[in-house]
Structures are given as structure tokens and as C-alpha cells.
Amino acid sequence: MGIGRRIDQSTPTMPLSAQGSIVGPKNTEPVKQAVAEAGKDSKPQAASFIPQSPKYSFADVILPARTLEAIQNALAIKDKSDQVFDAWGFSETHKHSRKVGLNLYGPPGTGKTMVAHAIAEYLGKKLLVINYADIESKFVGDTPKNLTEAFRIATDSDSILFFDEADAILSRRVTNMNNATDTSVNQTRSVMLTLLNDYQGVILFATNYISNYDPAFMRRILAHIDFELPDFDCRVRLLKKLIPTKLPHDIRTEELAREFDQISGSDISNAILMAAFRAARAEEPLVKHEYLADALQGIMKSKRANNTWSDRSDSVKVETRPVSEEYVKSQLKLEELK
């Protein structure tokens, strides 16, 4: 669940004069050759999106009961679509509401991406996973084209469209546009709004930063599902599930679940693997309880350090406060009042 990766497609930089011509030595052949080489990759390439088979099912997912129930309620629109829209007449009052749009939001490592795959498996469809880096282009106007292409492929293949780290594309539009980049960002947002209005398939979004969403997008999504950190019961189940059955150990799962109440499923998975490698390196006959406890403690320490670093005055500020259901409702209300 990444926009940090950016493919560098930049061409070699050439010094420019005030008139925009290339400034170079009298022998222009090397310059011409460099420009020709750069030009080979300067034409925009059409984005290629390939639907994939789901990697997980709901049998692989461990979630708090409230989160799981919210997912099941949202998916009922596919199971009970004929009854609600046809038999009960909602096709007359909600003509453009047959799409299933779900927004999965919450802290990292809480299972949002796994659930996207599980939903696809449950519905018997493939999943078209889109990160912003997949559609972003340095060419003006190409990002909206790539976005449109993603929707087209999802429609033609009857796949579920899944935008991972969706805050990159559903963020608020720029109100004071100062350059071509701002204009391009707003153009992409506008195209996304239009595509969402017209799309009638299943579309999923996942984000760690729902507070960055534009309210206009939020009201076009059927349900917003909060992925909280696992509760005690889920932590116990995750620990038991992620420890291989043939692994020799003396791990006391309930004790760890009680001690570490701020860990995610991803944290548990990583910690168990680290504990196993520590035991293997020490040539121990089993994975000791203390090894896993130390690994979990190390993860919690790194999280605290990360929060401390983000508070430094010279660091990049990223808002990571938890978002309540009341916040989501308030954003939807703001959009309705516009």
C-alpha cells in the first residue's frame, strides 16, 4: 500500500540562450547527436495496465468485527443490486449509484491492500492496481489520458479498479494556480471526477491520509471504511496465524498481544520473521519468546523515532493524525453545502 517511486524519464539538460536556442561550441555535431538521442525517448508512451488475479481471500484477512461488517454491508450492493434497484425502485431515484465505490482508510499495515484483493476474489474478478506513479507523466495532458485508459481497461476486462495510496490523486484541488503544474493537477482532478461519475463498476481506494481528500471525491464514494489497528483478539489471532505450524518456539502470544497494543498486522509479520532469523543465526533449537518481544519493541521504537523526526522544525511535515468517522461525515457535509 507507493507514490514515492518516480520513474526518471528526464532528458539530458542543454543550456539555453535567452531566445531558447541551444548554446554550444562551434562544432555542433556532438550537440545535435545528444539532442537526437534524447529525442528517442521524448515522445509520450501510452500507459500499460494489466489486471491481475487476486493474491488474497477473506480467509487470509484478520480484521476487527466492526471493520469486517462494514465491508460486508458495502458489498451487499452487488449481491442485492436487483432487489434494491429494480424491485424497490431505486433505479428511478439513484440512476448513477450502481457502482460500488469503497474507500479503505487507516494507519499503515492494517490490511487495506489485502482486503482489496480479498474483495476481488470474493466477487470473482481480477484486480487492476493503480498507483499514482503508474499514471503520472511529465508530458502535459498525458496524466489524464493515462487515467482514462485505466478506467477503460477496467471496464473492458470487467476488473475491479483499485487506487492504492489514493490521496495522491484524490487530494484537494489547487485554488491559487501559479504555474502549468497547478493547472495540470486540477485538470487531472477534474477528469477523475468525471470518470467517477460515469463509472458503473467496482472501484476501491486505499489511503493512510484521508484528511488530504477533496470533499468532492468523498461524496462520490459509497462507503468509507475505517481500518483501525488490531484489537487484542485480532492481535492474538494474527500472532497465531503468522507463526508457521512447524516452527519450534516458546512464544506466549496472549502476553505479547497484551503488551504491544499499538502494533499492526504488518508489524507482527515483520517481527516474527526477524525473530526467526535471529534464532537461526544463533543456532538456537527454537524461536524464543524474548526474540519476538525484542523485535516488536524495536518496531515500536522506530515508530516513536519517526514521529519525533517528523516534529523537527527542519523536517518535512506530514499530517498523520487519526481520522474519526465524525471527520468523514463533516467533509461530506461540507461538499453538500457547496
N, C-alpha and C positions, 0 to 999 in steps of 0.2 A: 504495500500500500504504500514513480518518483519524478518530480519536475526538476530535481537537482541536476539530472543528466541533460546536457545540451550538446547536440552534435555540432561540432565546429565546421561549418561549411564556408567560412570566410575565405575570400580570395586574397592573394598577395597584395599588400598595400603599395601603391605607387604615389610618389609625391606629386601634388597638383599645383599648377600655377593659379593665379587669380582668375584666369579665364577657364580653368578646368581642364587644360591640356596637360599631358604628361611632361614633366620636366626631367630631362635626362641628358646624357652625354651626346656628342655629335654623332657617334656611332649608334644609331637607333635600333639596329638589328637585335641585340640582346633584349631591349625593352619590348620590341614587337613580339619576340618569341615568348617572353614572360606573360604578356597580355593574352596571347593566343592560348597558352597553357591554362591560364586562369579561366578563360572563356569556355573551356571544355566543360567545366563544372558549374558554370554560372547560370544555366537555364534551370528553372524550377522543375523538380521532379514530382510526379504525382505520388501522393502518399499511398502506401500499400497496407491494407488492413486485412488480417486473416482471422476469422473466427476460430476459436479453439474449444476442444472438449473440456468439460468441467473437471477440475482436479479434486474436488471435494464434494461430499454429500452431507446432509444434515446429521448423518450418523457420526461424522468426524468432528462436528461442532459442539462445543460445550458453552452454553450461554445461561445467564440468569433467566428465570422463568418469565419475568416481565418482558424482557427483550424478545425472547422466542415467541411469546404470544403476540406481540406487536407485529412481528414478521408474518406470522400465520394469518392474522387479520388482514394485513395488506395484500397478501397473496390470494385472498378469497375473491378478489375482483376477477381473477382469471377462472377460478373454479365455479363461481356463482354468477358469471357475467350474463348468461342468458336469462336467468331468473330476475336479476336486478334491472337490467336494461330493457329487456323485451317484455317479460311477464308483468313487471311492476311499472313499466313505462318511463324509466329514467332516460331512455334514448331520446325522449322529447325534450327533457329539461337539461340534460347533460350530454349534448351531442358530441362534445370533443373530450370526453372523460374516460374513454375506454382504455387508454394507455395506463400501464402500471409504472408510475414513477416513484421510486423509493430512494430516500437519502439516508445513508448509514453514517452516523457521525459519532465521534467519541475519541478517547485517547488512543495513541498508537498501540498496536499489539493486542487489540481486544477482539479480533476476529472478523473485521469488516470485509476484507478481501475473501476470506474463506467462505463467508456467508454468501457473497456474490456468486461464487462458484456453486455453492450448495443450492441456491435458488435456481440457477440454470439447470442443474442436474434434476431437481425436483420437477421442473417444467418440461424436461426432456428436450432442451435446446442447447445450442452452442453459445459460447460467450465471446463477445468482441470487446477486448480490453483496450481502453484508450487512456494514455497519459498525455498531458499537455505537450510534452516533448515530441510525441508522435505526430501531432498536427501542426505544431508551430513551424513557421517558415520565415526566413529573412526577407522573402520577397513580398512586397506589399500586395495584399489581397489574396495571397495563397493560403493563409491560415483558415479563413472562412471556407475556401474551396475544399480544403482537406477535411474540415469539419462536416461539410455537406456530404462528402464522399463517404465518411464513416457512417452517417445515418443511412445513406443509400445502400451500402453493403449490408448493414444490419437488417434493413427491410427486405432486400432481395434474398438473403440467406435465412430469414426468419430467426435471427440470432438475438440474444439479449445484449443490449448495449451497456457497457459498464465503464464509467468515467472514474478512474482511480485518482486520488488527490484532486478532487473536483473543484476545490476552492480556486485553483489556478485559472479556471475558465468561467466559474460562476461568481467571481468576485465583483465588487461594486464597480459600476462604470465611472469613467473619468469625467468630472463635471467641468473642470477648467483645463481644456485641451490646449497644450502649448506646442506640440510638435506632431509629426506624422505618426510617431509611435502611439501617442494617445488616441489619435483618430483611428488607427488600425485596431487598437484594443477595443474601442467602442463598437467598431464595425463587427468584430468577431462576436462581441456580446449580443449585438442586435440580431445577427444571423442565428446565434444559439437560441434566442427567444423564439424566433420564427420556427425553427426546426422543432423545438419542444412543443409548440402549439399544434403543429401538424402531425407529429409522430403518434402512431397508434399502437406501437409495440411495447415491450417491457424495457425500461431504462433504469439503470441503477447508478447512484453516485456514492462515493465514499470520501470522507474528509476528516482530518483532525482539527480543522479550523472552520467550523460552521459560522462563526461570528464574522468571517470575511465575505459571506454570501451576500449577493444583491437580493433584497426582498422580492424583486420582480421574479427571480428564479424560484425562490422558496414557495411562492404561492402556486407555481405551476407544477409542483411536485406533490403527488398524492399523499405521501406519508413520510414523516421524519422520525427515524428510529434511533434512539439513544443507546449507544454501546458503552456501558459502564465497565469499570474494572470488575473482574470476577468477585463474587461474594465468597464467603467461607466455603459453602458447599461446592461451588464451582472450582475453587482452588484445590480442594481435596480431590475432586474428580479429575481435574487437569493433571495433577501430580501423578495420580494412579494410572491415567491413560498414557502419559508421556514417558513413563518408566517402562522399558521393554520387559516383557514377562520373563525372559531368560537372563535378565541382568541380576547378578548376585548383589545384594545390598542390605543395609540395615536402616534404611530411610524411614523416618516416622512422619508420614505425610500430614496427619492432622496437626501435629506440633508445628510443622513448617507453615501450614495454611493459616494457623492462628497467629504465628509470629510475623509473617510478612503479608500484611493486608493491603498493600499498595502495589502489588505486582500484577502484571498482565499475563495472559497465556503465552505470549511470545517470550516474556522474561523467564517463565518457568521452563519452556522448551530449551532456551539457550543455557540456562543454569544447569539443567540435567546433563546436557552434552559436555559442558565444561567440567562438571564433577566426574564424569566417566573418564575423560581424558586425563584428569589429574590422577585418578586411581590407576589407570593403565601405565602412566609414566612412573608412578611409584611402585609398580608391580604388586599392587595390593590384590588380594583374592576377591575383594568386593568393594563396592562404592559406599563409602562411609557417609553416615548422616551429616557429619560435620563438613564434608566436602561440598555437599549441596547447599548447606546453610551458608558456608563461606561464599559460594558462587552467587547466591541470591543477595547476600549482604553487599557483595561487590557491585552488583547491578544497581541496588538502591543507592549506594554511594555515588555511582556515576550519574544517576538521575539528579541527586542533590547538587552535585558539582555543575551539571548542565544548567540547572535553574539558577545557581549562583552566578555562573558566567553570563547568562542572559540578562542579569540585573546590572552588570558592569556598564558604566557610562560610555565606554568606547566600543561596546559590542552592538551587533545588530539586534534591534528589538523585535521580538516576535510574540504576539499575544497568544498565550496558551491557557487562559483561564477556562475552567469548565463551563459548559453552557447548559442551562436548565431548559426544561420543556416550556417554562414560562417565557424564556427569552425567545424561543422559536415562535411561540404564539404571538408575542409582541411584534416581531418582524413581519409576520403575515398580516397583522392588523395594520401596520404602517403602510404596507403596499395597498391594502384595500381602501385606505383613506385618500390615496393619491388620485 
